[in-house]
Amino acid sequence: MNDPVNHPSHYTQGGIECIDALTSMTSSFRDPNDAALSWQVVKYIWRHPHKGRPLQDLKKARWYLDRLITAEEKKESLSASTASTADSIGQAFPLTVPCHEGNWSAETASNGGGAYDERLH
């Protein structure tokens, strides 16, 4: 039975309703924008063979996927930029802390050398 408001036939194909699959898929997403865009991508792919305009639905899915990819690229670029800035600051202002065994260096600790840096003793 087709209920176009509560259970449209183009979303109820197969053993699970699209909304239930999408809810499960996005339940662990941390970024709500990622969840929304991913939801749309899958929704349009899900319904494309059932709604009567498959190419249009696939193009809509691609439009949302392109936005999702752009958002991920921006995050990656920002992350790389932040790491580069932190590295630059660390090189310009190395952290050396006096302690009872000598000096502790963030560089030595981050390189797996432990907290004690004999070069600074």
C-alpha positions in Angstrom: 0.0 0.0 0.0 1.4 3.4 -1.0 1.0 6.1 1.6 2.5 9.1 -0.1 2.8 11.1 3.1 3.9 8.6 5.8 5.4 5.8 3.8 6.0 6.8 0.1 6.6 3.8 -2.1 9.9 5.2 -3.4 11.3 5.1 0.1 9.9 1.7 1.2 11.6 -0.6 -1.3 13.5 -3.5 0.2 13.5 -4.7 3.8 14.0 -1.4 5.5 12.5 2.0 5.0 14.9 4.7 3.8 14.4 7.0 6.8 15.3 4.2 9.2 18.4 3.3 7.3 19.5 7.0 7.1 18.8 7.5 10.8 21.0 4.5 11.7 23.7 5.6 9.2 24.0 9.1 10.6 23.5 8.4 14.3 27.3 8.4 15.0 28.2 11.4 12.9 29.8 14.2 14.9 29.3 16.9 12.3 25.6 17.7 11.7 26.5 19.1 8.3 28.1 15.9 7.3 25.1 14.0 8.5 22.7 16.2 6.5 24.7 16.0 3.3 25.3 12.3 3.6 21.6 11.8 4.3 20.7 13.6 1.1 23.2 11.7 -1.1 21.8 8.3 0.1 18.2 9.4 -0.1 18.5 10.4 -3.8 20.4 7.3 -4.7 17.8 5.2 -2.8 14.9 6.6 -4.6 16.3 7.1 -8.1 15.0 3.9 -9.7 11.5 4.3 -8.2 10.4 8.0 -8.5 10.3 8.3 -12.3 13.3 10.7 -12.8 16.4 8.6 -12.2 18.9 10.9 -13.8 17.6 13.9 -12.0 17.8 12.1 -8.7 21.3 10.9 -9.4 22.4 14.5 -10.3 20.9 15.7 -7.0 22.8 13.0 -5.2 26.0 14.1 -7.0 25.3 17.8 -6.1 25.1 16.9 -2.4 28.1 14.6 -2.6 30.2 17.4 -4.2 29.2 19.7 -1.3 30.2 16.9 1.2 33.5 16.4 -0.5 34.2 20.2 -0.5 33.4 20.4 3.2 35.8 17.5 3.9 38.5 19.1 1.8 38.1 22.3 3.8 38.4 20.4 7.1 41.5 18.6 5.8 43.0 21.8 4.7 42.2 23.6 8.0 43.6 20.6 9.9 46.9 20.6 7.9 47.1 24.4 8.3 46.6 24.2 12.0 49.2 21.4 12.4 51.7 23.4 10.3 51.1 26.5 12.5 51.5 24.5 15.6 54.8 23.0 14.3 56.0 26.5 13.4 55.2 27.8 16.8 56.9 24.8 18.4 60.0 25.5 16.3 60.0 29.2 17.1 59.3 28.7 20.8 60.5 25.3 21.9 59.1 24.2 25.2 61.8 23.4 27.8 60.8 23.0 31.4 63.3 22.6 34.2 62.7 19.6 36.4 64.6 17.8 39.2 66.3 15.4 36.6 67.3 18.1 34.2 65.2 19.7 31.5 62.1 18.4 29.9 61.7 19.1 26.2 58.4 18.7 24.2 60.5 17.8 21.1 62.2 14.9 22.8 59.0 13.6 24.3 57.1 13.9 21.0 59.9 12.0 19.2 59.5 9.1 21.6 62.7 10.0 23.5 61.0 10.3 26.9 60.6 13.3 29.0 64.3 13.7 29.9 66.5 15.4 27.3 70.2 15.0 28.2 71.1 17.7 25.6 69.4 20.2 27.8 70.9 19.1 31.1 
